[in-house]
Amino acid sequence: MIRADGQGITRSWSKMVKISGQTTLSLHGMHGWGGFGVGIAAKYLTWFRLSLRPANAQEIAAGRALDLANANTAAISQEASTRAAADSAAAITVQNLTARATGLEGRMTTTEGVAADAALKVSSAWSEKTASVPGATAALILRALNDNGVATSDVALVASQIALLNVANGKVIPALAVRDGNIYIANDLIGGAGRIVMKSATHMKVIGTGFGSSNQFVEWFGPVKNSLAECTEAQAISYQRTDGQEYRGGLVGEGQLRSQKTTFDTGLSQVAIGPFVTNGKQRFFVVSMSFQSSGTRTSSYQDSGAATASFILERLKSDGTWTSLGTGQLGGYRYESGNNGYASASEPATFTKSATGTIQITDTTGGTDPIQLRTRITAISTPGVTGTAPRADQVTQILQITSYEP
């Protein structure tokens, strides 16, 4: 019988059962039932642990099971088994280290095994080491398999946070961490011949050396491709080539006279370039702005709306005042949710929302006097996402101005 003395009560039970003539025993935990008495609502239990063990000599003599749930105990158990048949063989070892004190428990389990089956033409080897306490588990899993001549292997690290550190000059230096499904890099990311590929459902951006239809790109942004060899100038939204050519916002630059500056400041930021020289030819001015926020929610949530902003491109006149060359707006709004608005502390969800905008100006005024330009955000609104956030959202705002004269 369970006393009805309030919710949130944790209890433990133990029972000794004599079994004879049976080779198997099933243990079932009932968690919800109703119908016991008129007007009595269904009751629910949450089982934290169910276990089955042989009775010890003291319990057998006393004729009842002893409640060891809250006793302070420490144990080391080891099991090993081997099996060999006409066409197969297997060996496995299991070691358990367990400590319990006042209802707390820590456990370390190591399982290692090998198997081979000549009839199935399969051989395997595995090792799994698991450390666990209530509410947290860390594991290292190694597996190797040969299935009919096809050999594969994998290593898995399982933890709430995974860190990579190295020792340099006698100091331990953090290099990389994996947390909440994100990768955090503590220092420089130095690449060789590889590429960084970032994909959404429709678009992708690639950064690296020597990729594309003729290995001509160091940076490319456009629709998703199955192969990097399919990246071409014709299908790019923007690109940068190994010979210095660029395409951004519909303008092609040869890299002869080019000035560019970027700010990552948030809010009503601004950035200026110049004074820079000019040959008096036709010039192209491009302003691009992008905004992105991402985060985690542990309760039901929804998007509060698109990020909006207005920005302006200005040129400094000889009298010291600024004159407008054009204005732009954030557009291309995109919102991606990891769990369609549902989340909880045990099932957190992630989201990403972003928007971009550009100004493109062709300057045919000529003249060889030095030019000074600036772009600034005149208004901005960045509605967030409702729900409980376990940590601050990550916000990236980029404002860039470029002048190019072929």
Salt bridges, closest charged atoms under 4 A:
ASP5 OD2 - ARG3 NH2 3.77
ASP5 OD2 - ARG11 NH2 2.62
GLU59 OE2 - ARG53 NH2 2.84
GLU105 OE1 - ARG49 NE 3.67
GLU105 OE1 - ARG100 NE 2.55
GLU105 OE2 - ARG107 NE 3.66
GLU128 OE1 - ARG143 NH2 3.74
ASP180 OD2 - ARG391 NH1 2.44
GLU219 OE2 - LYS205 NZ 3.40
GLU233 OE2 - ARG241 NH1 2.84
ASP243 OD2 - ARG241 NH2 2.69
GLU246 OE1 - ARG258 NH2 2.33
ASP303 OD1 - LYS353 NZ 2.65
GLU314 OE1 - ARG374 NE 2.58
GLU314 OE1 - ARG376 NE 2.92
GLU336 OE2 - ARG334 NE 2.53
ASP363 OD2 - ARG283 NH2 2.93
ASP363 OD2 - ARG315 NH1 3.17
ASP393 OD2 - ARG297 NH2 2.95
